[in-house]
Amino acid sequence: MNPSIGFALLTHENPEQILFLCQQLSWLFQDAPVVVHHDFGKCSMNTEVFPRNVSFVEDWLPTRWGGWGVVGGKLRAVRQLYRRHNPDWFVVLSGADFPVKPADSILRSLYSDGFDAYLYHRPIDRCMLPLPSEGFGAENFAHPAWERLAFERYVAIGFGFYKLATRLKWRTKAIYLRQKPLIERFTPFNGSIRCFAGDFWLTGNRVTAEALIEESPLNMKLVRHFQRRPNPDEGFPHTVLCNRPDLRISTDNKRFTDWAGQINHPRTLTQADFPHLLSCSAHFARKFVFDPESLARFSTSLRLQKAS
């Protein structure tokens, strides 16, 4: 019998927090399989101390913010999860994530809601709204001007001169060709394939996993394209999955993040956020400060709850 759920973790630091999360996932989800893609080049970690249901990607990739390694690591973790365990559902997490609903409540939602995937996504078309200098704030990926950022990242044909512009203190650091004929000729977005982008974190079922990791001609074409683009983690999975008309994808990724007043990373969560997290509709939340005592108490409260 296949597991109901499995987890693909992307990690690069804080081994104690990673171990704690794996232990809690194992406890809350009855030893569900966990596959960890860890960047051992950034941080060593003793894999022998982890629960038996946790495995590690051996051919791991170096990861950095905004680089392809994050996407490649996600693909390798999900591929290993399905080759070895083939769960009905999978959840992609970082080492600083944590469940905020009881396991049976999460599973009941996944099986009954009628979606194949939960991934915040939006179609990306040409947009000329000015980019806010103070960041996108609480709206983040839903901000109207974020579409321009995504278009320049993934669709437009860009020529950057960042070092020169920084040295000369120019505000413009790149120029972009936005003409549709050029885009259709030199990118995968030829009219039949459309660009989608949004938040990285994904929950999906077996059909979603197969669509994401298959090495089809289209997927390989998108891999080559996004490998040359900045921040591919916020565009590649969305473009692959949202061009599959057979997939039912919810824009609610079931993750709580607080972007209010933030620019590059969401606010770090603490035990003061627990009451709100219990009442929200999310399944998981990020990013948590590592406070094992309070997180263990929170985990126990989840275990004791009955699914509402």
C-alpha positions as CSV (number, residue, x, y, z in Angstrom):
1,M,0.0,0.0,0.0
2,N,1.4,3.4,-1.0
3,P,1.9,6.0,1.7
4,S,-0.7,8.7,1.9
5,I,1.8,11.5,2.0
6,G,5.5,12.2,1.7
7,F,7.8,15.2,2.1
8,A,10.6,16.7,0.0
9,L,12.8,19.0,2.0
10,L,15.3,21.5,0.6
11,T,17.9,22.4,3.2
12,H,21.3,24.1,3.5
13,E,21.8,25.1,7.1
14,N,20.9,24.5,10.7
15,P,21.2,20.7,11.0
16,E,19.6,20.6,14.5
17,Q,16.4,22.3,13.1
18,I,16.4,19.9,10.1
19,L,16.6,16.9,12.4
20,F,13.9,18.3,14.7
21,L,11.5,18.9,11.7
22,C,12.1,15.4,10.4
23,Q,11.4,13.9,13.8
24,Q,8.2,15.9,14.2
25,L,7.0,15.0,10.7
26,S,7.7,11.4,11.4
27,W,5.7,11.6,14.7
28,L,2.8,13.6,13.3
29,F,2.4,11.7,10.0
30,Q,3.2,8.1,11.2
31,D,6.6,7.7,9.7
32,A,5.7,9.1,6.3
33,P,8.7,9.1,3.9
34,V,10.9,12.1,3.9
35,V,13.5,12.9,1.3
36,V,16.0,15.6,2.0
37,H,18.0,17.5,-0.6
38,H,20.7,19.0,1.5
39,D,23.6,21.2,0.3
40,F,26.5,19.5,2.1
41,G,28.8,22.0,0.5
42,K,27.3,24.8,2.7
43,C,26.8,22.8,5.9
44,S,27.9,19.3,7.0
45,M,25.3,17.1,8.7
46,N,25.3,13.6,10.3
47,T,22.7,11.7,8.4
48,E,23.0,8.6,10.7
49,V,21.0,10.3,13.5
50,F,17.8,10.8,11.4
51,P,14.8,8.5,11.6
52,R,14.8,5.5,9.3
53,N,12.0,6.9,7.1
54,V,14.3,9.8,6.2
55,S,16.6,9.5,3.2
56,F,19.0,11.9,1.5
57,V,19.6,12.8,-2.1
58,E,23.2,11.6,-2.7
59,D,23.8,13.4,-6.0
60,W,22.9,16.8,-4.4
61,L,23.4,20.1,-6.1
62,P,25.0,23.3,-4.8
63,T,22.3,25.8,-4.0
64,R,22.2,29.5,-3.7
65,W,19.4,32.1,-3.5
66,G,18.1,32.7,-7.0
67,G,20.0,29.9,-8.7
68,W,19.0,26.8,-10.5
69,G,20.2,24.5,-7.8
70,V,17.1,25.1,-5.7
71,V,14.9,23.9,-8.6
72,G,17.2,21.0,-9.5
73,G,17.3,20.0,-5.8
74,K,13.5,20.0,-5.7
75,L,13.2,17.8,-8.8
76,R,15.8,15.3,-7.4
77,A,14.0,15.1,-4.1
78,V,10.6,14.6,-5.6
79,R,12.0,12.1,-8.1
80,Q,13.6,10.0,-5.3
81,L,10.4,10.2,-3.2
82,Y,8.3,8.8,-6.0
83,R,10.8,6.2,-7.2
84,R,11.2,4.7,-3.7
85,H,7.8,5.4,-2.0
86,N,5.2,6.7,-4.5
87,P,3.0,8.5,-2.0
88,D,-0.5,9.8,-2.9
89,W,0.6,13.3,-2.0
90,F,3.8,15.2,-1.5
91,V,4.7,18.5,0.2
92,V,7.8,20.6,-0.5
93,L,9.3,22.2,2.6
94,S,12.3,24.0,3.8
95,G,14.1,23.2,7.1
96,A,12.4,26.2,8.7
97,D,8.8,25.2,7.9
98,F,6.4,23.5,10.3
99,P,2.9,22.0,10.1
100,V,0.1,24.1,11.6
101,K,-2.7,21.6,11.3
102,P,-3.2,18.1,12.5
103,A,-2.1,15.4,10.0
104,D,-5.6,13.9,9.6
105,S,-7.0,17.4,8.9
106,I,-4.4,18.0,6.2
107,L,-5.0,14.7,4.6
108,R,-8.7,15.0,4.6
109,S,-8.4,18.4,2.9
110,L,-6.1,17.1,0.2
111,Y,-8.2,14.1,-0.6
112,S,-11.6,15.9,-0.6
113,D,-10.9,19.4,-2.0
114,G,-10.7,18.3,-5.7
115,F,-7.3,19.7,-6.6
116,D,-4.2,18.0,-8.0
117,A,-1.8,20.7,-6.8
118,Y,-1.7,23.7,-4.5
119,L,0.7,26.3,-5.9
120,Y,0.3,30.1,-6.0
121,H,0.6,31.0,-9.6
122,R,-0.3,33.7,-12.0
123,P,0.0,34.1,-15.8
124,I,2.8,36.4,-16.8
125,D,2.3,38.9,-19.6
126,R,3.9,42.1,-20.6
127,C,3.6,44.6,-17.8
128,M,5.1,48.1,-17.5
129,L,4.0,49.1,-14.0
130,P,6.8,50.7,-12.0
131,L,8.6,48.4,-9.6
132,P,8.2,49.7,-6.0
133,S,11.5,50.6,-4.4
134,E,10.3,49.5,-1.0
135,G,9.5,46.0,-2.2
136,F,6.1,44.3,-2.8
137,G,5.0,44.2,0.9
138,A,2.3,42.1,2.2
139,E,0.9,41.4,-1.4
140,N,4.2,40.1,-2.5
141,F,3.6,37.7,-5.5
142,A,0.0,39.1,-5.9
143,H,1.2,42.7,-6.2
144,P,0.2,44.0,-9.6
145,A,3.8,45.1,-10.4
146,W,5.3,41.7,-9.6
147,E,4.1,40.6,-13.0
148,R,6.6,43.1,-14.6
149,L,9.5,41.6,-12.5
150,A,8.5,38.1,-13.5
151,F,8.2,39.1,-17.2
152,E,11.7,40.6,-17.2
153,R,13.1,37.5,-15.4
154,Y,11.5,34.8,-17.5
155,V,10.0,36.1,-20.7
156,A,11.8,39.2,-22.0
157,I,15.2,39.0,-23.7
158,G,17.5,40.8,-21.3
159,F,21.0,42.2,-21.5
160,G,22.4,43.0,-18.1
161,F,25.3,45.3,-17.2
162,Y,25.1,45.1,-13.4
163,K,28.7,45.5,-12.4
164,L,29.1,48.6,-14.6
165,A,25.8,50.1,-13.5
166,T,26.7,49.5,-9.9
167,R,30.1,51.1,-10.2
168,L,28.7,54.2,-12.0
169,K,25.6,54.3,-9.8
170,W,23.2,53.9,-12.6
171,R,19.6,53.1,-11.7
172,T,19.1,51.0,-14.9
173,K,21.1,47.8,-14.7
174,A,19.7,46.0,-17.7
175,I,17.7,46.5,-20.9
176,Y,14.9,44.2,-22.1
177,L,13.5,43.4,-25.5
178,R,9.8,42.8,-25.0
179,Q,8.6,42.4,-28.6
180,K,6.4,39.4,-29.1
181,P,8.0,38.2,-32.3
182,L,11.4,38.1,-30.6
183,I,10.0,36.3,-27.6
184,E,8.2,33.7,-29.7
185,R,11.4,33.1,-31.7
186,F,14.0,32.9,-28.9
187,T,12.1,31.6,-25.9
188,P,9.7,28.6,-25.3
189,F,6.8,31.0,-25.2
190,N,5.7,30.7,-28.8
191,G,2.0,31.2,-28.2
192,S,1.1,27.6,-27.4
193,I,3.2,27.6,-24.2
194,R,2.5,30.4,-21.7
195,C,4.7,31.6,-18.8
196,F,3.4,31.3,-15.2
197,A,5.1,32.3,-12.0
198,G,4.6,32.7,-8.3
199,D,5.6,31.4,-4.9
200,F,7.9,28.4,-4.9
201,W,6.2,26.1,-2.3
202,L,4.1,23.3,-3.6
203,T,1.8,20.5,-2.5
204,G,0.7,18.0,-5.1
205,N,-0.5,14.5,-5.8
206,R,1.1,11.7,-7.8
207,V,-0.1,13.1,-11.1
208,T,1.4,16.5,-10.3
209,A,4.7,14.8,-9.3
210,E,4.9,12.9,-12.6
211,A,4.2,16.0,-14.6
212,L,6.9,17.9,-12.8
213,I,9.7,15.3,-13.0
214,E,9.0,13.7,-16.4
215,E,11.8,14.3,-18.9
216,S,9.5,15.2,-21.8
217,P,10.8,17.3,-24.7
218,L,8.8,20.3,-23.4
219,N,10.1,19.9,-19.8
220,M,13.7,19.7,-21.1
221,K,13.2,22.8,-23.2
222,L,11.8,24.6,-20.2
223,V,14.8,23.4,-18.1
224,R,17.3,24.8,-20.6
225,H,15.4,28.1,-20.7
226,F,15.0,28.6,-16.9
227,Q,18.6,27.5,-16.2
228,R,19.6,30.7,-17.9
229,R,17.2,32.9,-16.0
230,P,17.4,34.5,-12.5
231,N,15.2,33.1,-9.7
232,P,14.0,30.1,-11.8
233,D,12.4,28.6,-8.6
234,E,9.5,31.1,-8.9
235,G,8.8,30.3,-12.6
236,F,9.9,26.9,-13.7
237,P,7.5,24.6,-11.7
238,H,4.6,27.0,-12.4
239,T,5.2,27.0,-16.1
240,V,5.5,23.2,-16.3
241,L,2.4,22.5,-14.3
242,C,0.1,25.3,-15.5
243,N,0.6,24.3,-19.1
244,R,-0.9,20.9,-18.3
245,P,-4.7,21.4,-18.9
246,D,-5.5,18.1,-17.2
247,L,-4.2,19.4,-13.8
248,R,-6.5,21.2,-11.4
249,I,-4.3,23.7,-9.6
250,S,-5.4,25.8,-6.6
251,T,-3.7,29.2,-6.2
252,D,-3.9,28.6,-2.4
253,N,-0.6,26.9,-1.6
254,K,-1.8,26.2,1.9
255,R,1.3,28.0,3.3
256,F,1.2,30.8,5.8
257,T,3.9,33.5,5.3
258,D,4.0,37.1,6.6
259,W,5.5,39.4,4.0
260,A,4.3,42.7,5.6
261,G,7.2,45.1,5.7
262,Q,9.5,42.5,4.2
263,I,11.5,42.6,0.9
264,N,13.5,39.4,0.1
265,H,12.3,37.0,2.9
266,P,9.1,36.6,5.0
267,R,9.1,37.5,8.6
268,T,10.4,34.9,11.0
269,L,7.6,33.3,13.0
270,T,7.7,32.7,16.8
271,Q,5.4,31.1,19.4
272,A,3.5,34.4,19.6
273,D,2.1,33.4,16.1
274,F,0.8,30.0,17.2
275,P,-2.8,31.1,18.0
276,H,-3.2,32.8,14.6
277,L,-1.7,29.8,12.8
278,L,-4.1,27.4,14.4
279,S,-7.0,29.4,13.2
280,C,-5.8,30.1,9.6
281,S,-6.5,27.8,6.6
282,A,-2.9,27.0,5.9
283,H,-1.4,23.5,6.4
284,F,2.2,24.6,6.9
285,A,3.9,27.9,7.8
286,R,7.3,29.4,7.4
287,K,9.8,30.6,8.5
288,F,10.1,29.6,12.1
289,V,12.8,30.6,14.5
290,F,14.3,27.4,16.0
291,D,12.8,27.1,19.4
292,P,12.5,23.3,20.0
293,E,10.7,23.5,23.3
294,S,7.9,25.7,22.1
295,L,7.7,23.9,18.7
296,A,7.5,20.6,20.5
297,R,4.6,21.8,22.6
298,F,2.9,23.1,19.5
299,S,3.4,19.7,17.8
300,T,1.9,18.0,20.8
301,S,-1.2,20.2,20.6
302,L,-1.5,19.3,16.9
303,R,-1.3,15.6,17.8
304,L,-4.0,15.9,20.4
305,Q,-6.4,17.9,18.2
306,K,-9.2,16.2,16.3
307,A,-9.7,17.3,12.7
308,S,-12.4,19.8,12.7
